Amino acid sequence: MAANDLDALRNLTKNHPQMRWTHLYNPVTYTTPTPLREQMEAFVKESRDEHGAEIGVHLHMYRTFVESAGVEYRIRPSVSAKQARGSSDPSGYSVPMSAYSGDEISKMLEFTRAKFSKQGLGVPKTFCAGFYATSLELQMRIVADGYTASAAAFPPGSEIGAQYAPSWQELSGWDKSVSVRSTPYRVAQKTILPTGSAPFMNAVDGQPLVEIPQNAKIDWMVSAGDMKRIIGLHVEKAKAGQPTAVCLAIHEGSAHEHFKKYDEVLDHVDRLIRENKAVTLRYATVSAVRDQFLRLWQK
């Protein structure tokens, strides 16, 4: 990311003081020379300490990260190809974490936790795999490593995921049971999909791992109008008595490019919070959303 991207994130925080970030931080910044690393780290800590943000984890399989964790580096398959079979990516960026074995995944998670501790980033509770590509094994491993929430469920097919390559459809782990209308759900022991049922995959606190679907798309895929429409769908759900949540996501490296769009959408949310009397709307981190839904499910 560039300095103007960091400025954009700071300005979104300033313009929308009720907004609560969940920063999904990648420890590759400590294994590869990274411009603005100290400034980025200072920003996420400031967000946490002064603005109620959460610092979670987002991992792509870059070579320096994988090898620093003591794992043999892989270049295939790639989620950015015409088909999964025979695909590869020498950078590792589009190689799904789920392509690695369970023990290799655990090594990378342990390395990440150690880096977070050393850098004063705290104990991460929210995890999102690169390209939202996950599996039952990966979800079991993040639970074993202490994570309590996942933010990876991503709508495939014509709604959003069609903008990803065909190999992503094969490798991501998601199907059409995930949509822009999806709400948080407890992850079952036998499937990562929202169609699962008890018994659930319990986290370290004895409560289920909760999946927060990425139901409002990401920056380059979506217009401000699209995001407002999706928010409206969930407001209608709430009016009908169904608790729900909307996840808005922005890449740090394009924060300046998409600043006006996100500022407009957050202005819209701010107005809804002030003016919509039919439902209660609030900003929250992923972990706070999990806590709220667990309370509702226990009633």
C-alpha positions in Angstrom: 0.0 0.0 0.0 1.0 3.6 -0.5 0.9 6.6 1.9 -2.3 7.8 0.3 -4.0 4.5 1.0 -3.0 4.8 4.7 -4.4 8.3 4.7 -7.6 7.0 3.2 -8.1 4.5 6.0 -7.4 7.2 8.6 -9.9 9.5 7.0 -12.6 6.8 6.9 -12.0 6.3 10.6 -12.2 10.1 11.2 -15.3 10.6 9.1 -17.2 7.7 10.6 -16.2 7.6 14.3 -18.8 4.9 15.1 -17.4 2.6 12.5 -15.4 -0.4 13.8 -12.7 -2.0 11.7 -11.7 -5.6 11.8 -8.2 -5.3 10.3 -7.1 -8.6 8.7 -3.4 -8.4 9.0 -0.8 -10.6 7.2 2.5 -11.4 8.9 4.2 -11.6 5.4 5.1 -8.0 6.2 7.7 -9.4 8.6 9.2 -11.9 6.1 9.4 -9.7 3.0 10.7 -6.1 2.8 7.5 -4.0 3.1 7.3 -0.3 2.5 5.4 1.6 5.3 5.5 -1.5 7.5 6.0 0.5 10.7 3.3 3.0 9.7 0.8 0.2 8.9 1.5 -1.5 12.2 1.1 1.7 14.1 -2.2 2.4 12.3 -3.8 -0.9 13.2 -2.6 -0.6 16.8 -4.0 2.9 17.0 -7.3 1.7 15.5 -7.5 -1.0 18.2 -6.4 1.2 21.1 -8.3 4.4 20.3 -11.1 3.4 18.0 -12.3 0.0 19.2 -10.9 -2.0 16.2 -10.1 -5.7 16.1 -6.9 -7.1 14.6 -7.4 -10.4 12.9 -5.5 -12.5 10.4 -5.6 -12.9 6.6 -3.1 -15.2 5.0 -1.9 -15.6 1.4 0.7 -18.3 0.7 3.7 -16.1 -0.3 7.0 -18.0 -0.4 8.8 -16.0 2.3 5.9 -16.5 4.7 5.5 -20.2 4.0 9.2 -21.0 4.3 9.6 -18.8 7.4 7.0 -20.9 9.0 9.0 -24.0 8.3 6.7 -25.3 5.5 7.7 -26.5 2.1 6.5 -24.0 -0.5 4.0 -24.9 -3.2 3.1 -23.2 -6.4 -0.1 -25.1 -7.3 -3.0 -25.1 -7.7 -4.1 -21.6 -8.4 -7.5 -20.1 -7.9 -6.9 -17.6 -10.7 -6.8 -20.0 -13.6 -9.2 -21.4 -16.3 -9.2 -24.7 -14.4 -7.7 -26.0 -11.2 -6.0 -29.0 -12.8 -2.5 -28.1 -14.0 -2.7 -24.5 -12.7 0.1 -22.8 -10.8 1.2 -19.5 -9.4 5.0 -19.0 -8.7 4.2 -16.1 -6.4 2.0 -18.3 -4.2 -0.5 -15.5 -3.9 -3.4 -17.4 -5.5 -2.5 -20.8 -4.1 -5.2 -21.6 -1.5 -4.1 -22.3 2.0 -6.4 -25.4 1.9 -3.9 -26.9 -0.6 -1.5 -27.5 2.3 -1.8 -30.4 4.7 -3.4 -29.9 8.2 0.0 -30.1 9.9 1.5 -27.5 7.5 -1.5 -25.2 8.1 -0.9 -25.5 11.9 2.7 -24.6 11.5 1.8 -21.4 9.6 -0.9 -20.5 12.2 1.7 -21.0 15.0 4.2 -18.8 13.2 1.5 -16.1 12.7 0.5 -16.2 16.4 4.2 -15.9 17.5 4.7 -12.9 15.2 1.6 -11.2 16.5 2.8 -11.7 20.1 6.3 -10.4 19.3 4.9 -7.3 17.5 2.3 -6.5 20.2 -0.6 -7.1 17.9 -2.4 -9.2 20.5 -4.1 -12.6 20.3 -6.1 -12.8 17.0 -9.6 -14.3 17.1 -10.8 -13.7 13.5 -9.4 -15.5 10.5 -9.9 -15.1 6.8 -8.0 -17.4 4.3 -6.6 -15.8 1.2 -9.1 -15.6 -1.7 -11.8 -16.8 0.9 -10.7 -20.3 -0.1 -11.1 -22.7 2.9 -12.0 -26.3 3.8 -13.2 -28.3 6.7 -9.6 -29.2 7.6 -8.6 -25.5 7.6 -11.5 -24.5 9.7 -10.7 -27.3 12.2 -7.1 -26.1 12.4 -8.0 -22.4 13.0 -10.3 -23.6 15.8 -7.4 -25.6 17.3 -5.2 -22.5 17.1 -7.6 -20.4 19.1 -9.7 -18.6 16.5 -13.3 -18.1 17.3 -14.7 -16.5 14.1 -14.1 -16.9 10.4 -14.8 -14.3 7.7 -14.4 -16.3 4.6 -17.9 -17.4 3.3 -18.1 -15.8 -0.1 -21.0 -15.9 -2.6 -20.0 -17.8 -5.8 -21.9 -18.0 -9.0 -23.5 -15.1 -10.8 -24.0 -12.9 -7.7 -20.4 -12.1 -7.0 -18.0 -15.0 -7.4 -18.4 -15.2 -11.2 -15.9 -12.4 -11.2 -13.3 -14.9 -10.0 -11.7 -17.4 -12.3 -13.3 -20.8 -13.0 -10.6 -22.5 -10.8 -11.8 -20.5 -7.8 -15.2 -22.0 -8.2 -13.6 -25.5 -7.9 -11.3 -24.7 -5.1 -12.9 -22.1 -2.8 -15.1 -24.5 -0.9 -18.3 -22.4 -1.3 -21.5 -23.0 -3.2 -24.8 -21.2 -3.8 -25.9 -21.7 -0.3 -23.8 -18.6 0.4 -25.4 -15.5 -1.0 -25.6 -11.7 -0.5 -28.5 -12.5 1.8 -26.5 -14.9 4.0 -26.4 -14.2 7.8 -23.8 -15.3 10.4 -24.0 -19.0 11.2 -22.4 -21.7 13.4 -19.9 -23.9 11.6 -20.8 -27.5 11.7 -18.4 -30.4 12.2 -19.2 -31.9 8.9 -19.4 -29.0 6.5 -18.2 -25.4 6.2 -21.5 -24.4 4.5 -24.5 -22.6 6.1 -26.5 -25.7 5.4 -24.8 -27.6 8.3 -26.3 -28.4 11.6 -25.3 -29.6 15.1 -22.9 -30.8 16.3 -21.0 -27.6 15.7 -17.2 -27.0 15.7 -16.5 -25.6 19.1 -13.8 -22.9 19.7 -11.5 -22.6 22.7 -14.2 -20.8 24.7 -16.6 -23.8 24.3 -18.9 -21.9 21.9 -19.2 -22.6 18.2 -16.9 -21.2 15.5 -19.1 -18.5 13.8 -18.8 -17.7 10.1 -19.5 -14.1 9.1 -20.3 -14.2 5.4 -18.6 -11.6 3.1 -22.1 -10.8 1.8 -21.6 -7.2 0.5 -18.8 -8.0 -1.9 -15.3 -6.3 -2.0 -14.1 -3.0 -3.3 -13.2 -3.8 -6.9 -16.3 -5.9 -7.5 -18.9 -3.5 -6.3 -20.4 -0.1 -6.7 -21.7 2.1 -3.9 -25.2 1.4 -5.2 -24.7 -2.3 -5.0 -23.5 -2.1 -1.3 -26.5 0.1 -0.4 -28.9 -2.3 -2.1 -27.4 -5.2 -0.1 -27.6 -3.3 3.1 -31.2 -2.6 2.3 -31.9 -6.3 1.9 -30.6 -6.9 5.4 -32.5 -4.0 6.9 -35.7 -5.7 5.5 -34.6 -8.9 7.2 -34.3 -7.1 10.5 -37.7 -5.5 10.0 -39.1 -9.0 9.7 -37.5 -10.0 13.0 -34.4 -11.8 11.7 -31.1 -10.7 13.2 -28.5 -10.2 10.5 -25.1 -8.6 9.7 -23.6 -7.0 6.6 -19.8 -7.3 6.0 -18.2 -4.5 4.0 -14.6 -5.2 2.9 -11.9 -3.0 1.4 -8.3 -3.9 0.4 -5.6 -1.8 2.0 -3.8 -1.4 -1.3 -6.8 0.2 -3.0 -8.2 2.3 -0.1 -7.3 5.6 -1.9 -8.8 4.4 -5.2 -12.1 3.4 -3.6 -12.2 6.0 -0.8 -15.1 8.1 -2.2 -17.2 5.0 -2.7 -16.7 3.7 0.8 -17.1 7.1 2.3 -20.5 7.4 0.5 -21.6 4.0 1.7 -20.6 4.7 5.3 -22.4 8.0 5.1 -25.5 6.0 4.2 -25.0 3.6 7.1 -24.5 6.6 9.5 -27.8 8.0 8.3 -29.6 4.7 8.8 -28.3 4.5 12.3 -29.6 8.0 13.1 -32.9 7.9 11.2 -34.2 4.3 10.8 -36.5 3.7 13.7 -37.8 0.4 12.6 -34.7 -1.6 13.4 -31.6 -1.1 15.5 -28.4 -0.8 13.5 -24.9 -0.6 14.8 -21.3 -1.0 13.7 -19.3 -3.9 15.2 -16.1 -5.9 14.8 -16.4 -9.5 13.6 -15.8 -10.8 17.2 -18.5 -8.5 18.5 -20.9 -9.8 15.9 -20.1 -13.3 16.9 -20.7 -12.5 20.6 -24.1 -11.0 19.8 -25.3 -13.9 17.7 -24.2 -16.4 20.3 -26.3 -14.6 22.8 -29.3 -14.6 20.5 -28.9 -18.3 19.7 -28.8 -19.2 23.4 -32.1 -17.6 24.1 
